[in-house]
């Protein structure tokens, strides 16, 4: 079995280095399924590039990465409400409300050790997700000044990907810098998401005393030209019109082949998330696929002879069965894949090539 990611190591590391330079030293985000690569794989890559700080999604991810890698800073992006261990106090925690700040202080004390724990105060933005609002800032500032348990490491703002203009983002950043300053807190570092290199330069010029650090995940890791996907053909069986097959014993509409390939729901194949559509083309396309789904026609991500194939039935856990009219591949051959969602993908194997060239480029 092999649901395989083929990675051009030279091209990928070149993209990582160029992106880091473009954003004047970004903060890499390593979380979830590691954007298809795995968190340990991404942490290895950042170690080789000499990065000393990373961001993760959860406390559990921070614990896992700290057990295998020695980063100076591990910033946890989502709020932590669970109890802490003494070793956890080495992490940097994102605080999303005054209540959360109070709870974090209590948990730090209950951990049985009292070095100052570093926190990043998340400011509310157009995302309307997490974030301290302007009304909570004064109370948070008073607690931070009075309590030696916590050390304020900086602030963060997370912007929407679409709709919001760069000028609107700039105005929101300016507003928060003013609010922070008026609360009596120093504003010397801001972690920012979804801003352009041009906006970063404007901020650096306008606020030279503020260190602006851009958090990057998708745009850092997913350089599409650096990788491609393939699946191993496991079996090929000819089937006659009217013959039953699969778990549901459906009847074949016509003569052809059932092609079993590596990759199923455990690999992220066939899994979907709700989509946001705009304009006319998006809803029309979704309507067409909904209509086809009514008659059990489901388009797969597997490609053979230049065409995407249809699922013969819903994907299994580690394999998928495809329909093909003629000229099937042979067992052991590989077929390509298209439209693989890396944020839910889990590969059996990552095959790296151009490794020596990548090593040479980094030295």
C-alpha positions as CSV (number, residue, x, y, z in Angstrom):
1,X,0.0,0.0,0.0
2,X,1.3,3.5,-0.7
3,X,-0.5,6.8,-0.9
4,X,2.6,8.8,-1.6
5,X,3.7,12.4,-1.5
6,X,6.7,13.1,-3.8
7,X,8.6,16.1,-2.6
8,X,11.2,18.0,-4.6
9,X,13.4,18.8,-1.6
10,X,15.5,21.4,-3.4
11,X,12.5,23.3,-4.7
12,X,10.7,23.1,-1.4
13,X,13.6,24.4,0.7
14,X,14.2,27.1,-1.8
15,X,10.6,28.3,-1.4
16,X,10.9,28.1,2.5
17,X,14.1,30.3,2.4
18,X,12.7,32.8,-0.1
19,X,9.4,33.1,1.9
20,X,11.3,33.6,5.1
21,X,13.4,36.4,3.5
22,X,10.3,38.0,1.9
23,X,8.7,38.4,5.3
24,X,11.9,39.4,7.1
25,X,12.0,36.3,9.3
26,X,8.5,34.7,9.7
27,X,7.2,32.6,12.5
28,X,6.4,29.2,11.1
29,X,3.1,27.6,12.1
30,X,3.3,23.9,12.7
31,X,-0.1,22.4,13.7
32,X,-2.8,19.8,12.9
33,X,-1.6,17.2,10.4
34,X,1.4,19.3,9.6
35,X,-0.2,20.5,6.4
36,X,0.1,17.0,5.0
37,X,3.8,16.6,5.9
38,X,3.5,15.9,9.6
39,X,4.5,18.2,12.4
40,X,7.8,16.4,13.1
41,X,8.8,16.7,9.4
42,X,8.1,20.5,9.4
43,X,10.0,20.9,12.7
44,X,13.0,19.1,11.2
45,X,12.9,21.4,8.2
46,X,12.8,24.5,10.4
47,X,15.7,23.2,12.5
48,X,17.8,22.8,9.3
49,X,17.0,26.3,8.3
50,X,18.1,27.6,11.7
51,X,14.7,28.9,12.9
52,X,14.6,29.3,16.7
53,X,10.9,30.0,17.1
54,X,7.8,28.2,15.9
55,X,4.0,28.4,16.6
56,X,1.8,25.5,17.2
57,X,-2.0,25.0,17.5
58,X,-2.4,23.3,20.9
59,X,-0.7,22.6,24.2
60,X,-0.5,18.9,23.2
61,X,1.4,19.8,20.0
62,X,3.8,22.0,22.0
63,X,4.5,19.1,24.3
64,X,5.1,16.8,21.4
65,X,7.5,19.1,19.5
66,X,9.4,20.1,22.6
67,X,10.1,16.4,23.3
68,X,11.9,16.0,20.0
69,X,13.2,19.5,19.1
70,X,15.0,22.3,20.9
71,X,13.3,25.6,19.9
72,X,13.9,28.6,22.0
73,X,10.2,29.6,21.7
74,X,7.1,27.6,21.1
75,X,4.0,29.8,20.8
76,X,0.6,28.2,21.4
77,X,-1.9,29.9,19.2
78,X,-5.3,28.6,20.6
79,X,-6.4,29.3,24.1
80,X,-5.3,26.7,26.8
81,X,-8.0,26.1,29.5
82,X,-6.6,22.8,30.8
83,X,-4.3,22.3,33.8
84,X,-0.5,22.8,33.3
85,X,2.6,20.8,34.1
86,X,5.7,22.5,35.4
87,X,7.4,21.8,32.0
88,X,4.6,23.6,30.2
89,X,5.7,27.0,31.7
90,X,8.5,27.1,29.0
91,X,5.9,27.7,26.3
92,X,4.4,31.0,25.3
93,X,0.6,31.2,25.7
94,X,-1.9,33.1,23.7
95,X,-4.4,34.9,25.9
96,X,-7.8,35.7,24.3
97,X,-9.8,37.4,27.0
98,X,-9.5,38.9,30.5
99,X,-11.2,35.8,31.9
100,X,-8.7,33.6,30.1
101,X,-5.8,35.6,31.5
102,X,-7.1,35.1,35.1
103,X,-7.6,31.4,34.5
104,X,-4.1,31.1,33.0
105,X,-2.5,32.8,36.0
106,X,-4.3,30.4,38.4
107,X,-3.2,27.4,36.4
108,X,0.4,28.6,36.4
109,X,0.3,28.9,40.2
110,X,-1.3,25.4,40.5
111,X,1.5,24.0,38.3
112,X,3.8,24.2,41.3
113,X,6.5,26.4,39.8
114,X,6.7,30.1,39.5
115,X,9.0,31.4,36.8
116,X,7.2,34.1,34.8
117,X,5.3,32.5,32.0
118,X,5.3,34.3,28.7
119,X,2.0,35.4,27.2
120,X,0.9,37.0,23.9
121,X,-2.3,39.1,24.2
122,X,-4.5,38.4,21.2
123,X,-6.4,41.5,20.1
124,X,-9.9,41.2,18.5
125,X,-10.0,41.8,14.8
126,X,-12.5,41.5,11.9
127,X,-12.3,37.7,12.3
128,X,-14.6,37.9,15.4
129,X,-13.1,34.7,16.7
130,X,-10.7,35.0,19.6
131,X,-9.4,38.2,21.1
132,X,-9.4,40.7,23.9
133,X,-11.6,43.7,23.0
134,X,-10.9,47.3,23.8
135,X,-13.1,47.2,26.9
136,X,-11.1,44.4,28.5
137,X,-7.7,45.9,27.7
138,X,-7.5,48.2,30.8
139,X,-8.3,45.3,33.2
140,X,-5.8,43.1,31.5
141,X,-3.1,45.8,31.6
142,X,-3.6,46.2,35.4
143,X,-3.3,42.5,36.0
144,X,-0.2,42.2,33.8
145,X,1.5,45.1,35.6
146,X,0.6,43.8,39.1
147,X,1.2,40.0,38.7
148,X,4.8,38.7,38.4
149,X,3.4,35.3,37.4
150,X,3.1,36.4,33.8
151,X,5.4,38.2,31.4
152,X,3.8,40.0,28.4
153,X,5.8,39.0,25.3
154,X,3.7,40.8,22.7
155,X,0.4,41.1,20.9
156,X,-1.3,39.4,18.0
157,X,-3.8,40.2,15.3
158,X,-5.4,37.6,13.0
159,X,-7.0,39.0,9.9
160,X,-9.5,37.5,7.4
161,X,-8.1,36.1,4.2
162,X,-10.6,37.8,2.0
163,X,-12.6,41.1,1.7
164,X,-10.5,43.2,4.1
165,X,-8.1,45.5,2.3
166,X,-4.5,46.2,3.3
167,X,-5.5,49.8,4.3
168,X,-8.2,48.5,6.5
169,X,-5.7,46.1,8.2
170,X,-3.3,48.9,8.6
171,X,-5.9,51.1,10.3
172,X,-6.9,48.3,12.7
173,X,-3.2,47.7,13.6
174,X,-2.8,51.5,14.2
175,X,-5.9,51.6,16.4
176,X,-4.6,48.7,18.5
177,X,-1.1,50.3,18.9
178,X,-2.8,53.5,20.1
179,X,-5.1,51.6,22.5
180,X,-2.2,49.6,23.9
181,X,-0.1,52.7,24.4
182,X,-3.0,54.5,26.1
183,X,-3.4,51.6,28.5
184,X,0.1,52.1,29.8
185,X,1.5,48.9,28.3
186,X,4.6,48.8,26.0
187,X,3.9,47.8,22.4
188,X,7.2,46.5,21.2
189,X,6.2,43.3,19.3
190,X,3.2,42.3,17.2
191,X,2.4,38.9,15.7
192,X,0.4,39.3,12.5
193,X,-1.4,36.9,10.2
194,X,-2.5,37.3,6.6
195,X,-0.7,40.5,5.7
196,X,1.4,41.2,2.6
197,X,5.1,41.9,2.4
198,X,4.2,45.4,1.3
199,X,2.1,46.0,4.4
200,X,4.9,44.6,6.6
201,X,7.3,47.2,5.0
202,X,4.8,50.0,5.7
203,X,4.5,49.0,9.3
204,X,8.3,48.7,9.8
205,X,8.8,52.2,8.4
206,X,5.9,53.7,10.4
207,X,6.6,51.9,13.7
208,X,10.4,51.2,13.8
209,X,10.1,50.5,17.6
210,X,7.6,47.7,17.0
211,X,8.9,44.3,15.9
212,X,6.3,43.0,13.5
213,X,6.4,39.2,13.1
214,X,4.3,37.5,10.4
215,X,2.9,34.0,11.2
216,X,2.9,31.8,8.2
217,X,1.4,28.4,7.6
218,X,-0.3,27.6,4.3
219,X,1.8,30.0,2.2
220,X,5.0,28.8,3.8
221,X,4.6,25.1,3.5
222,X,2.4,24.6,0.4
223,X,4.5,25.5,-2.6
224,X,2.5,23.4,-5.1
225,X,5.3,23.1,-7.7
226,X,7.5,21.4,-5.1
227,X,5.4,18.3,-4.7
228,X,2.9,15.9,-6.4
229,X,0.9,12.9,-5.3
230,X,0.6,9.3,-6.5
231,X,-1.3,6.2,-5.5
232,X,-0.4,2.6,-6.1
233,X,-2.8,0.4,-8.0
234,X,-3.6,-2.6,-5.8
235,X,-5.9,-4.7,-8.0
236,X,-7.8,-4.5,-11.3
237,X,-11.0,-6.6,-11.9
238,X,-13.1,-6.7,-15.1
239,X,-16.8,-6.4,-14.5
240,X,-19.8,-7.1,-16.8
241,X,-22.9,-4.9,-17.2
242,X,-25.4,-5.7,-14.5
243,X,-22.9,-7.5,-12.3
244,X,-23.0,-6.5,-8.6
245,X,-20.0,-5.3,-6.7
246,X,-18.9,-3.5,-3.5
247,X,-20.3,-3.2,0.0
248,X,-23.7,-2.1,-1.2
249,X,-23.8,-4.6,-4.1
250,X,-24.6,-2.0,-6.7
251,X,-25.1,-3.1,-10.3
252,X,-22.6,-2.0,-12.9
253,X,-24.3,0.1,-15.5
254,X,-22.0,-1.2,-18.3
255,X,-18.9,-3.4,-18.9
256,X,-15.6,-2.0,-17.6
257,X,-13.1,-2.4,-14.8
258,X,-12.9,-1.8,-11.1
259,X,-9.5,-0.4,-10.1
260,X,-8.5,-0.6,-6.5
261,X,-5.9,2.0,-5.4
262,X,-4.2,3.1,-2.2
263,X,-5.7,6.0,-0.3
264,X,-9.0,6.2,1.5
265,X,-10.7,8.1,4.3
266,X,-7.8,7.5,6.6
267,X,-5.7,9.4,4.1
268,X,-8.2,12.2,3.7
269,X,-9.6,10.9,0.4
270,X,-13.2,11.8,-0.1
271,X,-13.4,14.0,2.9
272,X,-14.9,17.5,2.4
273,X,-15.4,20.7,4.4
274,X,-18.2,23.2,3.9
275,X,-17.4,25.5,1.0
276,X,-18.0,29.2,0.6
277,X,-19.0,30.1,-2.9
278,X,-19.2,33.5,-4.6
279,X,-20.4,34.7,-8.0
280,X,-22.4,32.5,-10.3
281,X,-19.9,29.8,-11.3
282,X,-19.4,28.3,-7.8
283,X,-23.0,27.7,-7.0
284,X,-23.7,26.2,-10.4
285,X,-20.8,23.8,-10.1
286,X,-22.0,22.7,-6.6
287,X,-25.5,22.2,-8.0
288,X,-24.2,20.0,-10.8
289,X,-22.2,17.8,-8.3
290,X,-25.2,17.6,-6.0
291,X,-27.4,16.4,-8.9
292,X,-24.8,13.8,-9.9
293,X,-24.4,12.7,-6.2
294,X,-28.2,11.9,-6.2
295,X,-27.4,9.1,-8.7
296,X,-24.3,7.9,-6.9
297,X,-21.8,9.6,-9.3
298,X,-18.9,10.9,-7.2
299,X,-15.8,12.3,-8.8
300,X,-12.5,11.1,-7.3
301,X,-9.2,12.9,-7.0
302,X,-7.4,10.1,-8.9
303,X,-6.2,10.8,-12.4
304,X,-5.4,8.2,-15.1
305,X,-4.6,8.9,-18.8
306,X,-5.2,12.6,-18.2
307,X,-8.7,12.2,-16.8
308,X,-10.2,12.2,-13.3
309,X,-11.9,8.9,-12.5
310,X,-15.2,8.3,-10.8
311,X,-15.5,6.4,-7.5
312,X,-17.2,3.0,-8.0
313,X,-18.4,3.4,-4.3
314,X,-17.5,5.6,-1.4
315,X,-13.8,5.3,-0.4
316,X,-12.8,2.7,2.1
317,X,-10.6,3.5,5.0
318,X,-7.2,2.9,3.2
319,X,-8.2,2.2,-0.3
320,X,-10.6,3.4,-3.0
321,X,-12.3,1.6,-5.8
322,X,-12.6,3.5,-9.2
323,X,-14.5,2.9,-12.4
324,X,-12.8,2.7,-15.7
325,X,-14.2,1.8,-19.2
326,X,-11.1,0.5,-20.9
327,X,-7.3,0.2,-20.9
328,X,-6.8,-0.1,-17.2
329,X,-3.4,0.2,-15.4
330,X,-1.7,-2.8,-14.0
331,X,-1.3,-3.7,-10.3
332,X,1.8,-2.0,-9.0
333,X,1.5,0.9,-11.3
334,X,0.9,4.4,-9.9
335,X,-1.9,6.9,-10.7
336,X,-1.7,10.6,-10.1
337,X,-4.0,12.6,-7.9
338,X,-5.5,16.1,-8.3
339,X,-7.1,18.5,-5.8
340,X,-5.7,16.8,-2.7
341,X,-6.4,18.9,0.4
342,X,-3.1,18.9,2.3
343,X,-4.7,20.1,5.6
344,X,-6.5,16.8,5.9
345,X,-4.1,14.5,4.0
346,X,-2.2,11.7,5.6
347,X,0.4,10.0,3.4
348,X,1.8,6.5,3.8
349,X,5.1,7.7,2.6
350,X,7.0,10.9,1.7
351,X,9.5,10.3,-1.1
352,X,12.1,13.1,-1.3
353,X,14.3,13.8,-4.3
354,X,16.9,16.4,-5.1
355,X,18.1,15.9,-1.5
356,X,21.8,16.5,-2.2
357,X,21.0,19.7,-4.2
358,X,19.0,21.0,-1.3
359,X,21.8,20.3,1.2
360,X,24.3,22.1,-1.1
361,X,22.0,25.1,-1.4
362,X,21.7,25.5,2.4
363,X,25.5,25.4,3.0
